[in-house]
């Protein structure tokens, strides 16, 4: 039981982050934007996949439309 108590003390509680940032890389640091890398420019504007054809606004038949997440899928799926 003593071993189990020592082992349980090493396990962090749920929903507690294991890494804590402090100093310049802290979440509310005023200098954080100066030292962290900027996101890639192409990530800000989503581009369509090659060969992607947008769906028409209104379906031609009364068949139910498939749910899509907006991401391009390979043909046949």
Secondary structure as GFF3:
##gff-version 3
##sequence-region A 1 77
A	DSSP	alpha_helix	2	10	.	.	.	ID=ss1
A	DSSP	three_ten_helix	23	25	.	.	.	ID=ss2
A	DSSP	alpha_helix	32	35	.	.	.	ID=ss3
A	DSSP	alpha_helix	41	44	.	.	.	ID=ss4
###
